Amino acid sequence: MNSRAFRRGAVAVAAISASAIVLAGCAGSGGGTPSSDDNGEVTLTLATFNDFGYTDELLAEFTEETGIEVVHNKAATSNDARANFFQKLGKSGLADVEAVEIDWFAEMMQYADLLAPAGDDVKGRWLDWKEAAATDADGNLVAYGTDVGPQGICYRADLFEAAGLPTDREAVGELFPTWDAFFDVADQYKEATGKPFIDSANAVLQGIMNQIEYTYEEPDGNIIATDNPDVRESYDTVVDRAVPVAAYAGQWSEDWFASLASGEFATMLCPGWMLGVISGNAPDTTGWDIADAFPGGGGNWGGSYLVVPANGENVEAASQLAAWLTSPETQMKAFANAGTFPSQVEALESSELAAATNEYFNNAPTGEILTNRANAITVAPFKGPKYFQYHDALQNAVTRVFDGLEDKETSWDNWVTEVSAF
């Protein structure tokens, strides 16, 4: 693979994670303080969200190599992880290693002095833009890049067939050159079946907005959110065309997880990390496939980093874990576990990645497809310190319309009022 193509375009993704060596507690992203036994052996805490591909077996390899055990806590959503992170950063209660999602990464970088810098030995391993975003004004690398999130289209071939749509991967890819074409197929599917076509209206909002270079803020700090015609057009498109054909307003609810197996909808916008979410929550479901296509060209969704709070009790060991989890070899293992697409240049150039297939998704050549999708990305959206707040509020506006609580104009006006106070 040509890594320079990624430097031109790929943006980063929000990964997600599985259990771990010692699964402590359940939900929150927080991890508490590390512990040592009477022999002085260290136990580290790792906090992630969704599915980063960090399975029990993978973390056991780290323990076998180092003697350091890992307690893995997993927040239900990136939103939950963010709330916990900023509540405790610089104080106490964070995990030794914390996952940070790209939508609130710039917000976090305002507090880079509260993070332990990575060693010089790991610099230069990532895509240029991935590493540059994690480098503070003093030249310190303060975060370890996990994945990037090039998107394809995941679809249920069996449901497509029942609706009279093509099922072959290549033919399906030809259905979606533009967003208008995507929604036309969605309308056709709903008319034929009476069922929603796409899983979530706000997933579509995310997909469209990630193709816009400047959305809510500009690099000089100028706020353009409520005056940006691209934002208004995106909102109108989602409300007018995605809401009527979507099963849910948003993702990550219990019903949404259950519907991955039930056939309630036929398609999803699929960054690499979503493959693990689908297969992990619908392991016995057949019919899922992935097409080498994305409306409007290319798009990146998410992308995460690992950081080490500087006031942790075992910073050196935590830095060792963060570096190990984001090494080229481990990134390839995480990709095999959950589809989290690597951000390490060495991994991206490997023949192993180029030849990767996914048995669950009808043996799709996922390495080739996601590489193509990454190379199709032409816009790296600027996400400033307040990106998460503006975008979360806009998603809430879409949700109000989806739920019938407000009409389109009222919900937009309320969003404008809300974010004008940020």
C-alpha positions as CSV (number, residue, x, y, z in Angstrom):
1,M,0.0,0.0,0.0
2,N,1.1,3.5,-0.7
3,S,1.3,5.2,2.7
4,R,1.6,8.6,1.1
5,A,-2.0,8.3,-0.1
6,F,-3.0,8.1,3.5
7,R,-0.9,11.2,4.3
8,R,-2.9,13.1,1.6
9,G,-6.3,12.1,2.9
10,A,-7.0,9.7,5.7
11,V,-8.5,11.1,8.9
12,A,-8.8,9.3,12.2
13,V,-11.4,6.9,13.8
14,A,-13.0,6.1,16.9
15,A,-12.2,2.6,17.9
16,I,-13.9,0.5,20.5
17,S,-12.9,-2.3,22.8
18,A,-13.6,-5.7,24.3
19,S,-12.9,-7.1,27.8
20,A,-9.4,-7.7,29.2
21,I,-7.2,-9.6,31.5
22,V,-9.1,-8.7,34.7
23,L,-12.5,-7.2,33.9
24,A,-13.1,-4.8,36.7
25,G,-16.5,-3.2,37.2
26,C,-18.4,-2.7,34.1
27,A,-19.3,0.5,32.6
28,G,-17.4,3.7,33.1
29,S,-14.3,4.9,31.3
30,G,-12.7,5.6,34.7
31,G,-10.2,3.2,36.1
32,G,-9.2,4.2,39.6
33,T,-5.7,3.9,40.8
34,P,-3.3,1.1,39.9
35,S,-2.3,-1.4,42.5
36,S,0.7,-3.5,43.4
37,D,0.7,-6.8,45.3
38,D,3.1,-7.7,48.0
39,N,5.8,-8.6,45.5
40,G,5.6,-5.1,43.9
41,E,4.0,-6.4,40.7
42,V,2.1,-3.6,38.9
43,T,-1.5,-3.8,37.7
44,L,-2.5,-1.1,35.2
45,T,-5.9,0.2,34.3
46,L,-6.9,0.8,30.7
47,A,-10.1,2.7,29.9
48,T,-11.6,2.6,26.4
49,F,-15.1,2.8,24.8
50,N,-17.0,0.8,22.2
51,D,-14.5,-1.8,20.7
52,F,-10.8,-1.1,20.1
53,G,-10.1,-4.8,19.4
54,Y,-8.2,-5.2,22.8
55,T,-9.4,-8.6,23.7
56,D,-8.6,-10.6,26.8
57,E,-6.2,-12.7,24.7
58,L,-4.4,-9.7,23.3
59,L,-3.9,-8.1,26.7
60,A,-2.7,-11.5,28.0
61,E,0.2,-11.2,25.5
62,F,1.3,-8.0,27.1
63,T,1.1,-9.6,30.6
64,E,3.1,-12.6,29.4
65,E,5.8,-10.3,27.9
66,T,6.1,-7.8,30.8
67,G,4.6,-9.4,33.9
68,I,2.2,-6.4,34.1
69,E,-1.5,-7.2,34.4
70,V,-4.1,-5.0,32.9
71,V,-7.6,-4.2,34.2
72,H,-9.7,-3.1,31.2
73,N,-12.8,-0.9,31.7
74,K,-15.0,0.0,28.8
75,A,-17.4,3.0,28.6
76,A,-20.6,2.4,26.7
77,T,-20.1,5.4,24.4
78,S,-17.5,8.0,23.5
79,N,-19.7,10.6,25.2
80,D,-19.5,8.8,28.5
81,A,-15.8,8.5,28.2
82,R,-15.4,12.2,27.5
83,A,-17.5,13.2,30.5
84,N,-15.5,11.0,32.8
85,F,-12.2,12.1,31.3
86,F,-12.6,15.9,31.7
87,Q,-14.2,15.5,35.1
88,K,-11.1,13.8,36.4
89,L,-8.2,15.0,34.3
90,G,-5.5,16.6,36.5
91,K,-7.3,15.3,39.6
92,S,-7.6,11.6,40.5
93,G,-9.7,8.6,39.3
94,L,-8.5,8.3,35.7
95,A,-7.1,5.0,34.3
96,D,-3.4,4.7,33.8
97,V,-4.1,4.7,30.1
98,E,-7.1,6.5,28.7
99,A,-8.7,6.4,25.2
100,V,-9.6,9.7,23.6
101,E,-11.8,10.0,20.5
102,I,-11.0,12.3,17.6
103,D,-14.1,14.5,18.0
104,W,-12.9,15.7,21.4
105,F,-9.2,15.3,20.9
106,A,-8.5,19.0,20.1
107,E,-10.4,19.9,23.3
108,M,-8.1,17.5,25.2
109,M,-5.0,19.0,23.6
110,Q,-5.7,22.2,25.5
111,Y,-4.6,20.3,28.6
112,A,-1.5,18.6,27.0
113,D,0.6,19.6,30.0
114,L,-1.4,17.2,32.2
115,L,-0.3,14.2,30.0
116,A,2.9,12.3,30.1
117,P,4.9,12.8,26.8
118,A,5.8,9.7,24.8
119,G,9.4,8.7,24.4
120,D,11.5,9.7,21.4
121,D,11.8,6.0,20.5
122,V,8.1,5.8,19.3
123,K,8.1,9.0,17.2
124,G,7.8,8.7,13.5
125,R,5.8,5.5,13.5
126,W,2.4,7.0,12.6
127,L,1.0,8.8,9.6
128,D,2.3,12.3,9.6
129,W,-1.0,14.0,10.2
130,K,-1.9,11.5,13.0
131,E,1.3,12.2,14.9
132,A,1.3,16.0,14.2
133,A,-2.2,16.3,15.8
134,A,-0.8,14.7,19.0
135,T,2.2,17.0,19.2
136,D,2.0,20.0,21.6
137,A,3.5,23.5,21.0
138,D,6.7,22.4,22.7
139,G,7.2,19.5,20.3
140,N,6.1,16.8,22.9
141,L,4.2,13.8,21.5
142,V,1.5,13.4,24.2
143,A,-0.8,10.8,22.6
144,Y,-0.4,7.4,20.9
145,G,-2.5,7.0,17.7
146,T,-4.7,3.9,17.5
147,D,-6.7,3.7,14.3
148,V,-8.1,5.6,11.4
149,G,-11.6,5.2,10.1
150,P,-12.1,5.0,6.4
151,Q,-15.7,4.1,5.6
152,G,-17.5,1.7,3.3
153,I,-21.1,0.6,3.2
154,C,-22.1,-2.5,5.3
155,Y,-25.3,-4.1,4.0
156,R,-27.4,-7.2,4.5
157,A,-27.3,-9.1,1.2
158,D,-30.3,-11.2,2.2
159,L,-32.4,-8.1,2.8
160,F,-31.2,-6.5,-0.4
161,E,-32.3,-9.6,-2.3
162,A,-35.7,-9.6,-0.7
163,A,-36.2,-6.0,-1.8
164,G,-35.1,-6.6,-5.4
165,L,-31.8,-4.9,-5.1
166,P,-28.4,-6.3,-6.3
167,T,-26.4,-8.3,-3.7
168,D,-23.0,-8.7,-5.4
169,R,-20.4,-6.5,-3.6
170,E,-19.3,-4.7,-6.7
171,A,-22.9,-4.1,-7.9
172,V,-23.9,-2.7,-4.6
173,G,-20.9,-0.4,-4.6
174,E,-22.2,1.1,-7.9
175,L,-25.5,2.1,-6.2
176,F,-24.0,4.8,-4.0
177,P,-21.9,7.3,-6.0
178,T,-23.7,10.3,-4.3
179,W,-25.8,11.0,-1.3
180,D,-28.8,11.6,-3.6
181,A,-28.3,8.2,-5.1
182,F,-28.0,6.7,-1.6
183,F,-31.3,8.2,-0.5
184,D,-33.0,7.2,-3.7
185,V,-32.1,3.6,-3.1
186,A,-33.2,4.0,0.5
187,D,-36.6,5.2,-0.6
188,Q,-36.9,2.3,-3.0
189,Y,-36.0,-0.2,-0.3
190,K,-38.6,1.3,2.1
191,E,-41.3,1.3,-0.5
192,A,-40.6,-2.4,-1.3
193,T,-40.3,-3.6,2.3
194,G,-41.9,-1.1,4.5
195,K,-38.8,-1.1,6.7
196,P,-36.1,1.4,7.4
197,F,-33.0,1.3,5.1
198,I,-30.3,2.8,7.3
199,D,-29.7,2.2,11.0
200,S,-29.4,5.8,12.2
201,A,-30.1,9.3,11.0
202,N,-27.3,10.8,13.1
203,A,-24.8,8.3,11.6
204,V,-25.7,9.9,8.2
205,L,-25.1,13.3,9.7
206,Q,-21.7,12.2,10.8
207,G,-20.9,10.8,7.4
208,I,-21.9,14.0,5.6
209,M,-20.2,16.4,8.0
210,N,-17.0,14.4,7.9
211,Q,-16.7,15.4,4.2
212,I,-16.7,19.1,5.0
213,E,-13.4,20.8,5.8
214,Y,-14.7,23.5,8.1
215,T,-17.9,23.0,10.0
216,Y,-18.2,24.8,13.3
217,E,-14.8,26.4,13.8
218,E,-11.9,27.7,11.7
219,P,-8.2,27.2,12.7
220,D,-7.9,30.9,13.8
221,G,-10.7,30.3,16.4
222,N,-13.4,32.0,14.4
223,I,-16.8,30.4,15.1
224,I,-18.8,29.7,11.9
225,A,-21.3,27.1,13.2
226,T,-24.6,28.8,12.9
227,D,-23.7,30.9,9.8
228,N,-22.1,28.0,7.8
229,P,-24.3,27.1,4.8
230,D,-22.7,23.6,4.7
231,V,-23.9,22.9,8.2
232,R,-27.4,24.0,7.4
233,E,-27.5,22.0,4.2
234,S,-26.3,18.9,6.0
235,Y,-28.9,19.3,8.6
236,D,-31.7,19.8,6.0
237,T,-30.5,16.7,4.1
238,V,-30.5,14.5,7.1
239,V,-33.9,15.7,8.4
240,D,-35.6,15.6,5.0
241,R,-34.1,12.4,3.6
242,A,-32.4,10.3,6.3
243,V,-34.9,10.6,9.1
244,P,-37.7,9.1,7.0
245,V,-35.7,6.0,6.1
246,A,-33.8,5.5,9.4
247,A,-34.5,3.0,12.2
248,Y,-33.2,5.1,15.0
249,A,-32.1,8.7,15.6
250,G,-28.8,7.6,17.0
251,Q,-26.7,4.6,17.7
252,W,-25.5,2.6,20.8
253,S,-28.9,2.0,22.5
254,E,-29.9,-1.5,23.6
255,D,-32.5,-1.7,20.9
256,W,-29.9,-0.6,18.3
257,F,-27.5,-3.3,19.4
258,A,-30.3,-5.9,19.2
259,S,-31.3,-4.7,15.7
260,L,-27.8,-5.6,14.3
261,A,-29.1,-9.2,14.3
262,S,-32.8,-8.7,13.8
263,G,-32.9,-7.3,10.3
264,E,-34.6,-4.1,11.3
265,F,-32.5,-2.2,8.7
266,A,-30.4,-3.1,5.7
267,T,-27.4,-0.8,5.7
268,M,-24.9,1.0,7.9
269,L,-22.1,3.5,7.2
270,C,-19.1,1.4,8.1
271,P,-15.7,2.6,9.3
272,G,-13.4,-0.3,9.9
273,W,-14.1,-0.4,13.6
274,M,-17.8,-0.9,13.0
275,L,-17.1,-4.4,11.6
276,G,-16.2,-5.6,15.0
277,V,-19.3,-4.0,16.5
278,I,-21.6,-5.8,14.1
279,S,-20.0,-9.2,14.2
280,G,-19.6,-9.0,18.0
281,N,-23.2,-8.2,18.6
282,A,-24.8,-10.4,15.9
283,P,-22.4,-13.4,15.9
284,D,-24.9,-15.8,14.5
285,T,-26.4,-13.6,11.9
286,T,-25.6,-14.3,8.2
287,G,-25.9,-11.9,5.3
288,W,-23.7,-9.0,6.3
289,D,-21.3,-7.8,3.7
290,I,-19.3,-4.6,2.9
291,A,-19.1,-2.7,-0.3
292,D,-16.1,-0.7,-1.5
293,A,-18.2,2.5,-1.8
294,F,-19.2,5.6,0.1
295,P,-21.5,8.4,-1.1
296,G,-19.7,11.4,-2.3
297,G,-16.3,9.7,-2.6
298,G,-14.5,9.0,0.7
299,G,-15.1,9.7,4.4
300,N,-13.4,9.1,7.7
301,W,-15.3,8.5,10.9
302,G,-13.6,8.6,14.2
303,G,-10.1,7.7,15.1
304,S,-8.7,7.5,18.6
305,Y,-5.6,7.9,20.7
306,L,-4.3,6.6,24.0
307,V,-3.0,9.0,26.6
308,V,-1.2,8.6,29.9
309,P,-2.2,11.0,32.6
310,A,1.0,12.6,34.0
311,N,-0.2,12.2,37.6
312,G,-0.7,8.5,37.4
313,E,1.1,6.2,39.9
314,N,2.8,4.1,37.2
315,V,3.5,6.4,34.3
316,E,6.5,4.5,33.0
317,A,4.6,1.2,32.9
318,A,1.5,2.9,31.5
319,S,3.6,4.5,28.7
320,Q,4.9,1.0,27.9
321,L,1.4,-0.3,27.6
322,A,0.3,2.6,25.4
323,A,3.3,2.1,23.1
324,W,2.7,-1.7,22.9
325,L,-1.0,-1.3,22.1
326,T,-0.3,1.1,19.2
327,S,2.7,-0.8,17.8
328,P,2.4,-2.0,14.2
329,E,2.2,-5.6,15.2
330,T,-0.6,-5.0,17.8
331,Q,-2.5,-2.7,15.5
332,M,-2.7,-5.5,13.0
333,K,-4.0,-7.9,15.7
334,A,-6.6,-5.3,16.7
335,F,-7.6,-5.0,13.1
336,A,-8.1,-8.7,12.9
337,N,-10.2,-8.6,16.1
338,A,-12.4,-5.6,15.5
339,G,-11.6,-4.1,12.1
340,T,-9.8,-1.1,13.6
341,F,-7.8,0.2,10.6
342,P,-4.1,0.8,11.5
343,S,-2.5,4.3,11.7
344,Q,1.1,3.0,11.8
345,V,2.9,3.4,8.5
346,E,4.6,0.0,8.9
347,A,1.3,-1.8,9.4
348,L,-0.3,0.1,6.5
349,E,2.4,-1.0,4.1
350,S,2.3,-4.7,5.2
351,S,1.3,-7.5,2.8
352,E,-0.7,-8.9,5.7
353,L,-3.1,-5.9,5.6
354,A,-3.4,-6.0,1.8
355,A,-4.4,-9.7,2.0
356,A,-6.8,-9.4,5.0
357,T,-10.3,-10.9,4.6
358,N,-13.2,-11.0,7.0
359,E,-15.1,-14.4,7.1
360,Y,-18.1,-12.9,8.9
361,F,-18.6,-10.4,6.1
362,N,-18.9,-13.0,3.4
363,N,-15.1,-13.3,3.2
364,A,-14.9,-9.7,2.0
365,P,-11.3,-8.4,1.2
366,T,-11.5,-5.9,4.0
367,G,-7.8,-5.0,3.9
368,E,-8.1,-4.0,0.2
369,I,-11.6,-2.3,0.6
370,L,-10.6,-0.2,3.6
371,T,-7.3,0.8,1.9
372,N,-9.2,1.9,-1.1
373,R,-11.7,3.8,1.1
374,A,-8.8,5.5,2.9
375,N,-7.2,6.6,-0.4
376,A,-10.6,8.0,-1.5
377,I,-10.6,10.5,1.4
378,T,-9.9,14.0,0.1
379,V,-11.0,16.1,3.0
380,A,-9.5,16.1,6.6
381,P,-12.2,18.0,8.6
382,F,-10.9,20.6,11.0
383,K,-12.2,19.7,14.5
384,G,-11.5,22.5,16.9
385,P,-11.8,22.5,20.7
386,K,-15.5,22.9,20.7
387,Y,-16.3,20.5,17.9
388,F,-17.8,17.9,20.1
389,Q,-20.2,20.3,21.8
390,Y,-21.5,21.8,18.6
391,H,-21.9,18.5,16.9
392,D,-23.5,16.8,19.9
393,A,-26.0,19.6,20.1
394,L,-26.8,19.3,16.3
395,Q,-27.3,15.6,16.7
396,N,-29.7,16.3,19.5
397,A,-31.6,18.7,17.1
398,V,-31.9,15.8,14.6
399,T,-33.1,13.5,17.4
400,R,-35.9,16.0,18.4
401,V,-37.2,15.9,14.8
402,F,-36.9,12.1,14.6
403,D,-38.8,11.7,17.8
404,G,-41.5,14.2,16.7
405,L,-40.8,16.6,19.5
406,E,-40.1,19.6,17.2
407,D,-40.4,20.4,13.6
408,K,-37.3,21.0,11.4
409,E,-37.2,24.8,11.7
410,T,-38.0,24.9,15.4
411,S,-35.3,22.4,16.2
412,W,-32.7,24.3,14.1
413,D,-33.6,27.6,15.8
414,N,-33.2,26.0,19.2
415,W,-29.8,24.6,18.2
416,V,-28.7,28.1,17.1
417,T,-29.8,29.5,20.4
418,E,-28.1,26.8,22.4
419,V,-24.7,26.9,20.7
420,S,-24.6,30.7,20.6
421,A,-24.1,30.5,24.3
422,F,-21.0,28.2,24.0
